[in-house]
Each structure stands twice: as structure tokens, then as C-alpha cells.
Amino acid sequence: MKTMQYIVSVPEGEDADLLLAKIQSDGLQGVEQQAEQMLIYWDADQADHEMLLDVLKDYPYSAELLEAQNWNATWESNFQPIRITEQVGIRADFHPPFQDCLYDLVITPKMSFGTGHHETTHMMVTWLDEMDLQNQSVFDFGCGTGVLAILAAKKGATNVIGIDNDFWSIENARENVLRNEVPQVQIDAEDITQISGPFDLILANINLNVLLAHMKDLYHLLKSGAGLILSGILLSDESSMQEALKAHGFSIRDQKSRGQWLSIYAIKL
């Protein structure tokens, strides 16, 4: 796999999260945010570069082709443990365990998204911490590092399936599943249309466009009365997501927000 690295200048005062939301797509391999610039890693072989360049047209940027590498190695060395709630902590395997944490999750991110540091993952973890998942079936749509699927299993879910369309995420999630000793979690590179339900709970921390495109699939994969937890939604897109959920037969039960981001808990009617 070859990767294009785009170094984008983000002027002081502009919201880098808004830029990040605009470039969420299958081509995005990762993002590193620095003081006044953003490093975007983009699939050089299959991604829609015209879409990205259209988004970047108003920003100064440079681009460089990188050979296959684990560009997240620097992140790993700088990755800090994070305590999400009183019960849930996330750390890398080179950190000491949380001594007073019921769910001590060991996540080495490599080239995947999902360490709990971003607002969207933070909210998803908080939802799960509030739930009783004993003997539940859970589907994690766009699993990234596998952190949500792993936490669901730690909380008692007996059948957990996570999928992603990125090779690095699949490999990384499987490693993290083994590391956390949760054999009931299955990580696959399947398309959502190939997944068989129904599930007691679906987790989807992706982005607005993907969520809207697969709303019907998410509905059909849930048991009647079961829950759907979404994130990766900007606050500015709140009404669009709410309307889509209601139009597809969901009832919104609660919401969380953190920074510029929104997370919604809905029930299949």
C-alpha cells in the first residue's frame, strides 16, 4: 500500500475538526494534528484524490508520496493513557496497567482510529460504560482499533462482530482483540450487506455520509426495540441526522456532545 501525505496549513482560529469532517472517506488512512498544520495520510492507489483536493483548495498544502510504512509509529511512542470514566481506561501495551480500573483496555493504535482521545470515541465509550451488555450481541460498524467491540465484550457481550474496510484497521483490531483476551469478538473485512443479524446493539462511529448511506442496513440488522449508537457527527449536522433516523424508523432517546461533535442513541421502533 502506498500513501500520499498532505501537509495542510490550518490558520490559527480555524477549526481543524471541521476540515477533518470534510475529508472523512474510505481513502483516509489517518490524520495527525499539530499546532497550525494537519498531516493527512491518503490512500495513493484507490482513494478519490479529486474530492480531497477540492476540500483543500482553500488551504496552503504540500503533498508527498510515501512508501508503505507504519506512519503511526511516532504516535505510538507519544500515545498517553487516558481514563474515560471511573471504570474505563485505555492504554498502550507499553504503559503500566490502571490499578483501580475495572476495564483496563490495552489498545495499540498503529494505523487505526480509536484510542479514546478523540471526542467521538470518548462519547461512544461513555455510552457503553452506562449499559448492561450481559449476553448481548453487538455489531461495531467501522471498528478501527476494535476498542468499542473489545469494551462491549469486556462488559459481557457474548457475540461481537466488528467490520472495517481498511486492511490496517482489520489487522490492528485483531491484534488488540488477542491482546485483551476477548475471543468472542470477531473482526472481519466484510461489507455491511454481508453481515447477518439481528443484533441487540449496533455501534457506528464513522461519519455523516457513511451513516446516511447505510441507515437502512443498520435498521435491518437490529432487533425490534434494540439500540443504535452513532457518532462522528458534527453538531452542525444534528438536524440532518435526526431527520434521517426518524425517516428510517428510529426513535431518538438521548444525545451527547463533546467539542464540535455529537453522539446519538436511538431505538429501532
N, C-alpha and C positions, 0 to 999 in steps of 0.2 A: 504494500500500500504506500502510495506517495501522498505527501501532504503539502498544501500551499499554506504558508504562514503570511498573514496580512497584519502589518503593524499599523494600527489606526490611531491617529491623534484625536483625543477627545478633550476639547477645551474645558478649562475649569468652569464649573457651574452647569455643565450639561450632564444629563442623567445617563450614565453608561448602561444602566439596566434597560432603558428604552431602546438603545441600539441593539443590545443583546436580544431583546424580544423580537426585533425585526428580522434577525438573521437565523432564528430557530428553524432548522430544516434537517432533512436527512444528511445533508452534506457537512453539517457542523460536527467536528470531531472534538472540539474543546475551545475554551476561552481562558485567557489569563489577563486579569485586570490589574493594571499598575496605576501610578499616580495620575498621569494625564495621557495615558495611551492604553489601548486594548490590543492584545495579541490574539488573533483569530486563526484557528487551525481548521483547514477546509479540505475535504476530500478532493485530491487533484484529478482523480480518474472518473468519478461518477457524478460529482456534485454540479448543481446549477450555478455556474460562476456568474452568469449574466444577472441572476437575481441578486447575488451578493454585491456585485459591482454597482448595480442600480441603487442599493441601500447605501453604499459607501461613497457615492458620487459627491456628497456634500462634506466629506471629511478628507483631510490630507492622509494619505496612506502610502505604504510601500509593500511589495509582495516578493516572496522568495520561495522557490521550490525546495522542499526538504525531502531527503530520502527517508525510507521507513525507519522510525525510531520511536522510542518511548519518550516523547517530549514532556511527559508529566513527571519525569524523574526528579526535577527540581522541586515540583510541588510536593512530591512525597517527602523529600528531605525537610521541607518547611511546613509540612502538614501538622497543625496543632490539634490536640484532643479537644473535644467540645462536649459540654454537658447540656443536653437539650432540655431535659426535665429532671426532676429529682430521681426518677427511676432509669432514665436512658442516657447513656454516654456513648460517644463514638470516638474511636482512636485508631491509629495505625498499629501494625504488629510490632513496630519498634518503640512503642510507648508502653510504660508500665500500666497494669490494669487499674480501672477505677475500683477502689477498695469498698466503697459504700454504694455501689450502683447495681440494681437488680438486673438490668440489661446492659451488659458491657459489650458493645458491638465492636468487632475488630474489622475495619474496612481499609484496605489499601487501594486507593483510587486508580492508580495507573492512568489510563486514558479515558476514564469513565466519569460521568457526572453523578454526584450523590454522596456527600460526606457529612451533610447536616449543617454546613456553614452557610449555604445559600438559603435565603428566606423561604423558598418554595419547599425544599426538603425539610427544613426546620418545622414548618407547619404540618407537613404530612406526618412526620414523626410524632408531633404533639397529638394529632388526631388518634394515631394508633395507640399511643400511651393511655388514652382515655377509654379504650374499648376492651371488652371481653371477647377474645378471639378463640376461646377453647373449642376445639373440634370443628373449627370453621374452615371453609375452602376460600382461598384468596387468589385473585389474579392481579399481577403487577404489570401493567401495560407501559412499556418503556422503562425497564428495570434499572438501567445504568449500572451502578456498582452492586446492585442487589440489596442495598441497605434496608429498603422497606419490606421486601419479601423476607429477609432474614429476621427482622424485628417481628413481623407477623408470626413467623414460625416460633420464635422465642416466646411469644405470648400465647402459644397453644394451638395455633392453626395447624391442622394435620395434613392439608393438601394445599400447597402453594406453588403457583406457576408464574414465572416471570419471563417476559419476552423482550427482545430488543432487536433492532435491525442493524446494529453496529457490531462488527466482529470483535473489536477490542472490549466492548462492554460485556458481550457474552462470555468471553474468556475470563475477564476480570471478575464478573459476578459469580461464575462457577468456582473460581479460586476462593472468593470470600465466603461462599456457602460452605466449602470444605473447612475453611479456617474457623468458622463459627459453629461447626458441627450441627448443622440443621439438614439432615438428609431428606426431610420431607419437602424441601424446596427444589423444584425442577426449573432449570434455566434453559430456554430454547431460542433458536433463531427463527421462530415461526412467524408467519403473518397472522394478524389477529383473526382473519377469516378462517384460519385452520385450527383455532382453539375451540375446544368443546367445553361448554358449561353444563349446568348453571353454577354460579359462584355465590357465596354468601356476602362477599365484599370484593369490590374492584378498586384498585389504586391506579391513578393515572396522573403522573407529574411530568407533563410534556410541554406543549404549547397550544395556544388557541387554535391554530389552523388544523393541527392533527386531531385535537379533541373534537372539533366541529365535524371533521371529515368522517370520524368513526363513532359518532354518537349513537347511531342505530346499532352498530356492532356491540357497543358497551351495554346498551339496553337489553339486547337479546341474550347476552352472556350472564345476566344477573337473574337470581331467583326473584320472584314477586316479593316485594317488601324489603329487598336487600339494599345495601348501601353502596354508593359510588362516591369516592373522594377524589376531587380534582385539584390540581394546582398547575403552576406555570402560566397563570393568567394575570395579566396586568390589571390594576384597578380600573384603568380606562376602558377595559373590555368587559367590565362587570355586566352591563345590561345585555350585551351580545350573548354571553354565556348563559345568563339566566333565561333569556328567551329561548335559546336552543334547548336547554334542559327541559323546560316546560313543554315545548313543542314535541319533544320525543317521549313524553310520558313520565317525566321525573318530577318529584316534589322536593323543593329545596328546604332543608331542615335547619341548616346553620352555615355560617361563614366565618372565616378568619382572615385577617390581613396582617401583613408584615412588610414594612417599607412600601414599595410600589406594587407589591404582589398580593394576589388574592387566592384563597383556597375555599372550595365549596364542598359541603357534604349534602348529598341528595339521596332520595329513596325512590326506587322503582315502584310505581303505583300498580 
